[in-house]
Amino acid sequence: MKNIILITLLLFSNLLFAETLFHDIERGRLHKGGEIKIEVLEMNDKKFTTRLSYKIKKKVYVPIGDSKLRGDVVQSLPAMFSSLEGYLDLEKMGSLKVEKATVKFIQRESIGEYYDSIKIQITPDNKKWSGYLWYHPSVPGSGWFKCELTLLGIPVLGDYSLKSFIR
């Protein structure tokens, strides 16, 4: 009986990690919205890998091809970031150098129904983007209910920021 319960819990927790989150991108100076899809690609005892796929709907007068306004950001984090305990550890440490990036605790913040969420900053070594993520344990999958992503060095536009919130 214990084994059946353990297997059921293990399968249920894997389903939570497999869940895809969708965020709506807020209107911006040069765009009228869009979508961010957050998928957990891999979760094991060592790492937690996610992909943020974005599609930006530009305003009519923006002289840039649609292909430049779509893309993916894949980031691996230590497995500790798959649960609340990892974020609490980061809060104590302040920042952590991970594979190809630095993760920094910024603050605790309550936004709407997400009381006492945890805001972090991820700065990749390649300097192609930078982002803030808000984590709350009640959100399935990655737990990220809000994002601020700055895409660096977009042709014609330069650096451009997007804000999104879970649907």
VOMIKOL-884066 format. One record per residue: residue number from 1; residue in one letter; y, z, x of N, C-alpha, C, O, CB in turn. Coordinates in steps of 0.1 Angstrom, whole numbers, plus 5000, padded with zeros to 4 digits. Each point is the difference from the previous one (the first is absolute). Glycine has a CB too. Layout:
VOMIKOL-884066
REC  NUM  a  Y  Z  X  Y  Z  X  Y  Z  X  Y  Z  X  Y  Z  X;
...
//
This chain:
VOMIKOL-884066
REC  1  m  4988  5000  5008  5012  5000  4992  5013  5000  5009  5009  4993  4997  4978  5019  4985;
REC  2  k  5013  4996  5028  5011  5000  5010  5003  4987  5005  5011  4995  5001  4984  5028  5005;
REC  3  n  4994  4970  4998  5002  4986  5006  5006  4990  4990  5008  4992  5004  4972  5013  5011;
REC  4  i  5016  4996  4972  5005  4991  4990  5015  5003  4999  5008  4991  4998  4970  5008  4990;
REC  5  i  5026  5014  5011  5014  5003  4999  5008  4996  5012  5011  4994  4999  4983  5026  4987;
REC  6  l  5001  4982  5026  5006  4996  5012  5002  4984  5001  5011  4996  5003  4979  5024  5008;
REC  7  i  5000  4973  4985  5001  4985  5000  5010  4996  4990  5008  4990  5002  4968  5008  5005;
REC  8  t  5024  5008  4981  5010  4996  4990  5014  5003  5005  5009  4992  4998  4974  5013  4984;
REC  9  l  5020  5006  5024  5013  5003  5005  5004  4991  5011  5011  4995  5001  4985  5029  4994;
REC  10  l  4995  4972  5014  5002  4991  5011  5004  4986  4994  5010  4994  5004  4974  5018  5011;
REC  11  l  5008  4983  4975  5003  4987  4994  5014  5001  4993  5007  4990  5001  4968  5005  4996;
REC  12  f  5028  5016  4996  5012  5001  4993  5012  5000  5010  5010  4993  4997  4979  5020  4985;
REC  13  s  5010  4994  5029  5011  5000  5010  5002  4986  5006  5011  4996  5003  4984  5028  5001;
REC  14  n  4994  4969  4998  5001  4986  5005  5007  4991  4990  5008  4991  5004  4972  5012  5010;
REC  15  l  5018  4999  4973  5007  4992  4990  5015  5003  5000  5007  4990  4998  4972  5010  4988;
REC  16  l  5024  5012  5017  5015  5003  5000  5006  4993  5012  5011  4995  4998  4985  5027  4992;
REC  17  f  4998  4977  5021  5005  4993  5011  5001  4985  4998  5008  4993  5006  4984  5025  5009;
REC  18  a  4999  4977  4977  4999  4985  4998  5011  4996  4990  5003  4988  4998  4973  5012  5007;
REC  19  e  5031  5009  4988  5009  4997  4990  5013  4993  5006  5005  5004  5010  4987  5015  4976;
REC  20  t  5012  4971  5007  5012  4992  5005  5012  5005  4992  4999  5002  4987  4987  4978  5019;
REC  21  l  5025  5023  5000  5013  5004  4994  5009  4988  4999  5001  4992  5010  4996  5032  4998;
REC  22  f  5011  4975  4981  5010  4990  4999  5013  5007  4999  5002  5009  4992  4982  4975  4997;
REC  23  h  5026  5011  5018  5014  5005  5000  5009  4988  4996  4997  4989  5003  4998  5029  5015;
REC  24  d  5015  4986  4974  5010  4990  4997  5012  5002  5009  5004  5011  5003  4989  4989  4973;
REC  25  i  5011  4988  5030  5012  5001  5010  5013  5000  4992  5001  4992  4991  4985  4996  5026;
REC  26  e  5022  5021  4986  5014  5001  4993  5008  4988  5004  4998  4994  5011  5001  5031  4989;
REC  27  r  5010  4971  4992  5010  4989  5003  5008  5004  5012  5003  5012  5003  4998  4982  4972;
REC  28  g  5002  4996  5033  5008  5002  5012  5011  4990  5001  5003  4992  4991  4977  5017  5020;
REC  29  r  5027  4992  5000  5012  4991  5002  4996  4985  4999  5008  4992  4995  5002  5026  5020;
REC  30  l  4979  4978  4991  4996  4986  5000  4987  4997  4992  4995  4989  5001  5016  5010  5021;
REC  31  h  4984  5011  4972  4987  4998  4992  5001  5006  4986  5008  5010  4998  4979  4989  5024;
REC  32  k  5005  4996  4969  5001  5005  4986  4987  5007  4996  4997  5002  4989  5018  4979  5006;
REC  33  g  4978  5024  5015  4988  5008  4998  4988  4995  5008  5002  4993  5010  5007  5012  4967;
REC  34  g  4979  4999  5018  4988  4996  5007  4989  5010  4998  5001  5009  4991  5013  4978  5026;
REC  35  e  4976  5012  4992  4989  5009  4998  4994  5003  5014  5000  4992  5009  4995  4998  4969;
REC  36  i  5000  5022  5023  4993  5005  5012  4986  5004  4995  4999  5008  4991  5022  4999  5022;
REC  37  k  4969  4989  4994  4986  5004  4997  4995  5008  5012  5001  4995  5011  4995  4985  4974;
REC  38  i  4999  5032  5012  4996  5009  5011  4985  5001  4998  4995  5006  4990  5027  5007  5012;
REC  39  e  4970  4983  5008  4985  5001  5000  4995  5008  5011  5006  4999  5012  4993  4978  4977;
REC  40  v  4991  5031  5009  4994  5007  5011  4989  4991  5004  4990  4997  4993  5015  5026  4998;
REC  41  l  4996  4972  5022  4990  4990  5005  4988  5007  5006  4988  4995  4999  5030  4989  5005;
REC  42  e  4984  5027  5002  4989  5007  5007  5003  5015  5000  5011  5004  5002  4984  4976  5013;
REC  43  m  4995  5027  4983  5001  5015  5001  4987  5005  5005  4989  4999  4994  5026  5002  4987;
REC  44  n  4986  5005  5031  4988  5007  5006  5004  5013  5006  5012  5004  4998  4977  4974  5006;
REC  45  d  5003  5028  5004  5003  5013  5005  5011  5000  5011  5005  5010  5005  4972  4997  4989;
REC  46  k  5026  4980  5011  5010  4999  5011  5013  4994  4995  5010  5004  5005  4971  4994  5011;
REC  47  k  5018  4992  4975  5013  4994  4997  5001  4996  4985  4990  4999  4993  5011  4993  5030;
REC  48  f  5011  5006  4973  5004  4997  4986  5009  4987  5002  5011  5002  5005  4987  5023  4986;
REC  49  t  4998  4964  5005  5007  4987  5001  5005  4995  4987  4992  4999  4990  4995  4996  5031;
REC  50  t  5026  5002  4978  5005  4995  4988  5007  4986  5002  5004  4997  5011  4999  5027  4980;
REC  51  r  4998  4969  4998  5008  4987  5001  5011  5001  4989  4996  5002  4988  4984  4985  5021;
REC  52  l  5032  5011  4995  5011  4998  4990  5003  4986  4999  5006  4994  5010  5004  5029  4995;
REC  53  s  4987  4970  4984  5003  4986  4998  5013  4999  4991  5000  5006  4990  4975  4987  5012;
REC  54  y  5035  5000  5003  5012  4999  4992  5003  4986  4996  4997  4990  5007  5012  5030  5005;
REC  55  k  4997  4978  4976  5005  4988  4995  5014  5003  4995  5002  5007  4990  4975  4984  5004;
REC  56  i  5033  5003  5012  5014  5002  4996  5005  4988  4992  4998  4989  5004  5006  5025  5017;
REC  57  k  5002  4989  4968  5006  4989  4991  5015  4999  5004  5008  5009  4997  4976  4995  4984;
REC  58  k  5020  4985  5026  5013  4999  5005  5010  4995  4989  4995  4995  4990  4996  5000  5033;
REC  59  k  5021  5008  4980  5011  4994  4991  5001  4986  5003  4997  4995  5011  5015  5027  4987;
REC  60  v  4993  4970  4992  5000  4985  5001  5008  4995  5012  4996  4991  5007  5003  5009  4969;
REC  61  y  5012  5007  5028  5009  4995  5010  4995  5004  5014  5007  4996  5010  5011  5005  4974;
REC  62  v  4971  5006  5018  4995  5004  5013  4993  4988  5007  4990  4995  4994  5008  5029  4998;
REC  63  p  5007  4971  5019  4995  4988  5007  4988  5003  5009  5000  4997  5012  5023  4994  4987;
REC  64  i  4966  5014  4995  4988  5003  5007  4988  4996  4992  5000  5002  4988  5012  5017  5024;
REC  65  g  4978  4976  4995  4988  4996  4993  4992  5012  4994  5000  5011  5006  4999  4969  5009;
REC  66  d  4994  5018  4974  4992  5010  4994  4989  5005  5010  4997  5012  4999  5008  4978  4979;
REC  67  s  4990  5002  5031  4990  5004  5009  5005  5011  5009  4992  5008  5005  4998  4969  4994;
REC  68  k  5023  5024  5004  5005  5010  5009  5001  5014  4993  5003  5010  5006  5010  4972  5006;
REC  69  l  4986  5017  4974  5002  5013  4993  4987  5005  4994  5000  5008  4991  5023  4984  5003;
REC  70  r  4966  5004  5013  4987  5006  4996  4993  5003  5014  5003  4994  5010  4996  4992  4968;
REC  71  g  4993  5025  5021  4993  5003  5012  4992  5013  4998  5000  5006  4990  5018  4983  5023;
REC  72  d  4976  5015  4998  4992  5012  5001  5004  5008  5011  5003  4996  5011  4978  4992  4978;
REC  73  v  5018  5025  5009  5001  5010  5011  4988  5008  5000  4997  5007  4990  5028  4994  5008;
REC  74  v  4967  4999  5012  4988  5007  5002  5002  5011  5010  5005  4998  5011  4980  4982  4983;
REC  75  q  5011  5033  5002  5002  5011  5009  4988  5009  4999  4996  5004  4989  5029  4995  5008;
REC  76  s  4971  5005  5015  4989  5010  5001  5006  5014  5003  5009  5001  5008  4974  4981  4999;
REC  77  l  5012  5028  4986  5004  5013  5003  4988  5009  5002  4989  4996  4996  5032  5001  4990;
REC  78  p  4980  5014  5020  4989  5009  5002  4995  5004  4986  5007  5001  4990  5001  5007  5032;
REC  79  a  4979  4995  4977  4994  5004  4987  5007  5012  4993  4999  5002  4988  4979  4989  5021;
REC  80  m  5029  5017  4999  5007  5012  4995  5010  4996  4989  5003  5008  4992  4994  5003  5030;
REC  81  f  5008  4976  4978  5009  4996  4990  4994  4995  4987  5007  4994  4992  5008  5000  5027;
REC  82  s  4972  5009  4979  4994  4997  4988  5000  5012  4990  4994  4999  4989  4992  4984  5023;
REC  83  s  5020  5028  4993  5000  5012  4991  5013  5008  5003  5007  4998  5010  4968  5003  4989;
REC  84  l  5028  5008  4991  5012  5008  5001  5000  5008  5013  5010  5002  5006  4990  5000  4969;
REC  85  e  4988  5003  5030  5000  5008  5012  5005  4993  5012  5007  5006  5008  4973  5005  4983;
REC  86  g  5018  4976  5010  5005  4993  5011  5015  4999  5000  5007  5001  5011  4973  4986  4989;
REC  87  y  5026  5011  4989  5015  5000  4998  5006  5014  5003  5011  5001  5006  4987  4981  4978;
REC  88  l  4995  5029  5012  5004  5013  5003  5000  5003  5015  5008  5006  5006  4984  5001  4972;
REC  89  d  4997  4988  5029  4999  5001  5014  5012  4992  5007  5006  5005  5010  4969  4997  4988;
REC  90  l  5028  4986  4997  5011  4993  5006  5013  5007  4998  5009  5000  5009  4979  4979  4986;
REC  91  e  5014  5028  4994  5012  5008  4998  5001  5011  5011  5011  5002  5005  4988  4994  4970;
REC  92  k  4990  5010  5028  5001  5010  5011  5003  4994  5014  5007  5006  5008  4976  5008  4979;
REC  93  m  5011  4974  5015  5001  4993  5013  5014  4994  5002  5005  4999  5011  4970  4997  4989;
REC  94  g  5030  4999  4989  5013  4992  5001  4998  4985  5001  5005  4993  4991  5005  5027  5019;
REC  95  s  4983  4976  5000  4997  4986  5001  4986  4998  5007  4995  5010  5007  5030  4984  4994;
REC  96  l  4970  4994  4998  4987  4998  5006  4999  4985  5005  5003  4991  4992  4986  5027  4993;
REC  97  k  5007  4980  5027  4998  4986  5005  4986  4996  4996  4990  5007  5004  5026  4996  5016;
REC  98  v  4983  4986  4972  4987  4995  4996  4998  4986  5006  5009  4995  5007  4992  5019  4971;
REC  99  e  4988  4980  5019  4997  4987  5005  5011  4990  4995  5001  4997  4989  4974  5008  5012;
REC  100  k  5033  4990  5009  5010  4989  4997  5012  5005  4992  5007  4992  4995  4975  4992  5007;
REC  101  a  5020  5029  4997  5011  5005  4992  5003  5015  5003  4992  5007  5006  5003  4976  4976;
REC  102  t  5017  5021  5012  5003  5014  5000  5003  5004  4986  5007  4993  4993  5003  5006  5030;
REC  103  v  4984  5012  4973  5001  5006  4986  5008  5013  5002  4997  5008  5008  4982  4981  4983;
REC  104  k  5032  5012  5000  5008  5012  5001  5002  5006  4986  5003  4993  4991  5009  4997  5029;
REC  105  f  4987  5023  4980  5003  5007  4988  5015  5000  4998  5007  5003  5009  4972  5012  4993;
REC  106  i  5026  4982  4986  5014  5000  4997  5004  5012  4992  5009  5008  5004  4992  4967  4997;
REC  107  q  4994  5027  4987  5003  5011  4992  4991  5000  4987  4992  4991  4998  5032  5008  5010;
REC  108  r  4976  5013  4985  4994  5001  4987  5011  4997  4990  5011  5003  5001  4972  5015  5007;
REC  109  e  5012  4975  4981  5010  4995  4991  4993  4999  4986  4989  4996  4999  5024  4991  5019;
REC  110  s  4994  5017  4971  4995  4998  4987  5007  4989  4993  5012  4999  4999  4983  5026  4999;
REC  111  i  4997  4965  4997  5005  4988  4994  4992  4998  4987  4988  4998  5000  5018  4991  5022;
REC  112  g  5001  5013  4967  4994  4999  4987  4988  5009  4998  5002  5012  5003  5005  4964  4996;
REC  113  e  4982  5019  4997  4988  5008  4998  4993  5004  5013  4991  5008  5000  5006  4981  4978;
REC  114  y  5008  5006  5033  4993  5003  5013  5007  5011  5007  5009  4998  5009  4984  4978  4993;
REC  115  y  5004  5036  4994  5006  5012  5006  4995  5003  5014  4988  4999  5002  5014  5010  4974;
REC  116  d  5007  4994  5033  4997  5004  5013  4992  4989  5008  4990  5003  5007  5009  5021  4985;
REC  117  s  5005  4964  5006  4993  4989  5008  5005  5001  5014  5009  5007  5004  4990  4978  4975;
REC  118  i  4994  5007  5029  5002  5000  5015  5005  4986  5004  4993  4990  4998  4990  5028  5006;
REC  119  k  5029  4982  5002  5006  4988  5005  4997  4999  5015  5003  5009  5008  5015  4991  4974;
REC  120  i  4977  4988  5022  4997  4997  5014  5006  4987  5004  5004  4992  4992  4975  5021  5007;
REC  121  q  5023  4985  5014  5005  4988  5006  4989  4994  5009  4994  5007  5008  5030  5001  4990;
REC  122  i  4974  4979  5001  4991  4993  5009  5008  4990  5007  5006  4991  4994  4974  5013  4991;
REC  123  t  5019  4997  5029  5007  4990  5008  4989  4994  5009  4995  5006  5009  5027  5007  4991;
REC  124  p  4975  4974  4998  4989  4993  5008  5006  4997  5014  5012  4998  5001  4977  4993  4978;
REC  125  d  5002  5008  5030  5004  4997  5014  5005  4985  5001  5008  4998  5009  4975  5018  4999;
REC  126  n  5013  4975  4983  5004  4986  5001  5014  4998  4995  5006  4989  5001  4970  5004  4996;
REC  127  k  5030  5017  4996  5014  4999  4995  5003  4989  4991  5011  4995  4998  4996  5015  5023;
REC  128  k  4982  4985  4971  5002  4990  4990  5004  5005  4987  5006  4993  4992  4977  4994  5020;
REC  129  w  5015  5026  4986  5004  5007  4987  5001  5015  5003  4996  5005  5011  4992  4977  4975;
REC  130  s  5017  5025  5004  5001  5014  5001  5000  5005  4985  5004  4992  4991  5009  5008  5031;
REC  131  g  4981  5011  4976  4999  5004  4986  5000  5015  4998  4996  5008  5008  4992  4971  4988;
REC  132  y  5016  5025  4991  4998  5013  4995  4990  5000  4989  5000  4991  4992  5024  5015  5015;
REC  133  l  4968  5004  4992  4990  5001  4990  5000  5014  4994  5002  5010  5007  4983  4973  5004;
REC  134  w  5014  5018  4976  4999  5013  4993  4986  5002  4995  4994  4992  4993  5030  5006  5000;
REC  135  y  4970  5013  5012  4986  5003  4996  4999  5011  4990  5008  5010  5001  4985  4983  5022;
REC  136  h  4998  5006  4967  4997  5011  4991  4986  4999  4997  4994  4990  4998  5029  5009  4992;
REC  137  p  4970  5013  5011  4985  5000  4998  4995  4996  4986  4989  4997  4999  5011  5021  5018;
REC  138  s  5009  4982  4973  4995  4996  4987  4999  4984  4998  4995  4996  4991  5016  5025  5000;
REC  139  v  4995  4972  5019  4999  4985  5000  4987  4996  5006  4998  5003  5012  5028  4995  4989;
REC  140  p  4966  4994  4992  4988  4995  5006  5001  4990  5012  5012  4996  5002  4978  5007  4975;
REC  141  g  5000  4994  5029  5000  4991  5012  5007  5006  5011  4997  5011  5005  5003  4970  4980;
REC  142  s  5011  5012  5020  5007  5005  5012  5009  5012  4997  5004  5007  5009  4996  4969  4999;
REC  143  g  5003  5026  4979  5009  5011  4996  5015  4997  5001  5008  5009  4998  4974  5006  5010;
REC  144  w  5021  4973  4996  5014  4996  5002  5006  4995  4987  4996  4989  4995  4999  5006  5029;
REC  145  f  5014  5012  4970  5006  4996  4987  5014  4994  5002  5005  4993  4991  4983  5025  4998;
REC  146  k  5018  4983  5023  5013  4994  5002  5000  4995  5015  4995  5006  5009  5017  5009  4974;
REC  147  c  4995  4973  5019  5001  4994  5013  5014  4995  5002  5007  4996  4991  4969  4997  5009;
REC  148  e  5028  5008  5012  5012  4993  5005  4996  4993  5013  4997  5006  5010  5020  5011  4980;
REC  149  l  4983  4970  5009  4995  4991  5011  5011  4992  5005  5007  4993  4992  4970  5007  4999;
REC  150  t  5026  5000  5022  5010  4992  5006  4993  4990  5009  4993  5003  5010  5024  5015  4990;
REC  151  l  4984  4969  4996  4995  4989  5008  5010  4996  5010  5012  4997  4997  4974  4995  4984;
REC  152  l  5010  5008  5032  5010  4998  5011  4999  4985  5005  4989  4995  5001  5009  5030  5005;
REC  153  g  5014  4970  4996  5001  4986  5006  4996  4989  4991  4994  4990  5005  5002  5021  5016;
REC  154  i  5007  4989  4966  4997  4989  4991  5010  4989  5004  5012  5003  5000  4978  5012  4981;
REC  155  p  5005  4972  5020  5010  4990  5003  5011  4999  4990  4997  5001  4988  4984  4986  5023;
REC  156  v  5031  5010  4993  5012  4999  4992  5005  5014  4995  5012  5003  5000  4981  4974  4994;
REC  157  l  4998  5031  5001  5004  5013  4993  5001  5011  5010  5007  5010  4998  4982  4982  4982;
REC  158  g  5003  5008  5031  5000  5011  5009  4991  5011  4995  4989  4997  4994  5034  4998  5013;
REC  159  d  4981  5018  4994  4992  5011  4994  5002  5001  4985  5012  4998  4996  4989  5014  5026;
REC  160  y  4989  4990  4971  5001  5001  4985  4991  5011  4995  4988  5001  5003  5018  4974  4996;
REC  161  s  5000  5033  4992  4993  5012  4995  4996  4997  4985  5007  4994  4992  5006  5021  5024;
REC  162  l  4975  4991  4981  4995  4999  4986  4996  5015  4996  4996  5008  5008  4995  4968  4996;
REC  163  k  5012  5027  4984  4995  5013  4994  4991  4997  4989  5002  4991  4992  5020  5020  5015;
REC  164  s  4967  4997  4992  4991  4998  4989  4995  5013  4995  5001  5010  5006  4992  4968  5004;
REC  165  f  5002  5021  4977  4995  5012  4994  4987  4996  4992  4999  4989  4995  5024  5022  5003;
REC  166  i  4968  4998  5001  4987  4997  4994  5002  4997  4985  5009  5005  4993  4980  5011  5023;
REC  167  r  5003  4974  4979  5001  4996  4986  4995  5011  4991  5000  4999  4988  4997  4977  5018;
//
